[in-house]
Amino acid sequence: MSPKKTPKGKSGFFGVRQKPSGNWGVEFSDAGRRWWIGTYPSAHEVARAYDVAVWRAERPRSHLKFPEIESRAEAEILVPQGINMKEITMKKKKTKKPSVVVSAGETDEEAMARFAREHPEYVQAEIEYYWKREAEQKKKGSKKEDEAGPSTVIPIESSSEEDWADFSEEDEEDEGCDDPTKEEFWEQFRSSDEE
């Protein structure tokens, strides 16, 4: 059995690590916050900088890397370039939206209906998103027409009454599809859920 090799970059000081650039760095945590102390050319200098942070935070002497140092002033003299602590901010984890799982023998429509019953907040949020988006697109559409100026008119060569007869004979009462209001939609949704 061959002896264990020491990993490259091993500093000999707990928490001190070598960066890809070849410099050394260390983190410091205090009161639930994490701080990056900075990078230095050697692991020894980083350990000295860590001790300065310990003294500044008034931590117990047992946290020092060099416990023989008697004061904060002495520790700061041993780090001539000083320390530049930057807080390390943690990214907040996003909550994962539940996914729609189609069970065996279940149609897509049935799975979507089940999902809507189990997670109405996601359905409502999605509907509101699309309503907002549609309203914004309508606003943008009217602005574009205003900015572009009058519409281009294309002359029609044939102006006989026969060509236009088909258009005038159409039903005067075209029934359009009115989008329901948000309240009407949810009322319909809840009533269909009860059935």
N, C-alpha and C positions, 0 to 999 in steps of 0.2 A: 504494500500500500504506500503510495507516494504522499509526502507531507502536504498539508493544505497550503495553497498559495494565498498570500495576502492580496485582496483585491486592489487593483490599481486605484490610486487616489485616496487610499485609506489615510486619514489624518492623524489618528491617535487621540482625537478629542471627540467626545460624544456630540453628535448633531452637526459637526463641521463636515462639509462636503465640497468636493471639487466640481467646479462648473466646466462645461465643455471648452470654455476659453482657456482653461488652465488655472484660472484664479480660484480662490476659495471663498466660501460663504457660509452663513449660518442664520437660522431663524431664532427668534426669541418670542416667547408667548407671555403675556401679562394680562390678567383680568379677563380671560376669554378672548383676547385679541392676539393676532399673530403679526409679528414684525420681521421684516427682512433687514438685517443689520448692514449689509453691504458686502462688497467683494474686496478681497485683499490678495496680494501676491503669494502669501504663505498661510498655511493652516495655523501656525503659531500666532500670526498677527490677527487672524479672525478670532481665535480663542481669547486673545487680549481684548478685542473689541466687544466680544460677548460679555466679558467681565465688567466692562464699563456700563453696558446696558443693565446688568444685574445690580450694580451699585446705584445707578440712577433710579431703578424701580424699587430700591430699598428691599431687595429680596434677602433671604438668609445667606450667610457666608457659605453654607453647604452647597449653594448653587454655583459658586465660583469655579472656574476652571483652574485658576491659580489662587488657592486659598491663602498663600503666604503674603499677598498684597494686603496692606493694612488700611488703605483709605481709598475713597473715590478719586481724590486728587492724584494719588500715586498711580491708580489704574489709568486715568486719562493721560498722564504724562507718557505712559508706555505705548499709547496709540497716537502718535504725532499727527496723523492725517484725520483723526477724529472718527466719529461714527455717523452714518447717515441712515437713520431708521426710517423705513417706509412700511406703512401698514399693508398687510396682505389681505385683500378683500376676497371673501368667499362668494362664489356665484350661488344664487339661490336655485335650488332644484325646482324644476317645473313639475307640477302634478301631471301625471299621465292621464290622458283622456281614455276612458274605457273603450275597448274596441267591440265591434259588432261581430259576434260569433254565430255562424249559421250551423245549427244542429242538423244531424242526419234526419232526412225526411222533412225538413223545414224549408219553405221557399224563402227567397231573399226578402220579399215583402213582409212575410210573417216575422222574420228576424228583425227587420227594421221597426216594425210595429212593437215588438217586444222590447227592443232597445229604447224606443220612445217612451214606453210605459215605465221602464226601470230607471231611465235617466232623462226626465223631462227638462231639466235645466240645460242640458246640452242642445236639445232640440230647440228650445226657446232662444238660446244664445245664437245658434246658427241662423234661425229665421230673422232675428233682429239684425244680424250682420248683413244678410242679403238685402233686407229692407233698406238699411243705411246705404249700402253700396249702390243699390238701384237709385235711390234718391240723389246721391252724389253724381252718378252718371247722368241723370236727367238734368241736373244743374250744369254740369260740364257741357252737355250737349247743347243747351240753350245758349251758353256763353260762346261756344265755337261758332254757332250760326251768326250771332251778333258780331263777332270779330271778323268773320269771313265776308260779311256784307250780304247783299241780296243774292238769292239763289239764281243759278243760271237757268234761263228758260230756253228750251229746245223747241223750235218751231216744228209743227206737224204739217207735213205736206198735204195730206188729205183732210179736207174739212167738210166732207159730205155728211149729210144727216144720217145716212145708213151706218157709217163708221161709229157714230156716237150713240146709236139706238140701244146697243147692248148695255151701256152704262146707265142710261136713264131709266131702263125698265127694271133695274134691280129693286129689291124690296127697300122701301123707305125705312123700315124698322129693322135695322141690323141689330141683333142682340149681341152685345160685346161681353167679354168676360171681365167683370169688375173684380179687382183684387179685394179680398176681405180686409177689414181693418184688423189690427193686432188682437183686439178684444173679440171680434167676431170669430177669428181663426181659433183662438183658445177655447171659446165656447163650443165651437164645432168639434174641436179635438177632444174636449172633455166628454161631450155627449156621445161621441163615437166610442170612447173608451168604456163607457158605462154599459153599452149594448152587448 
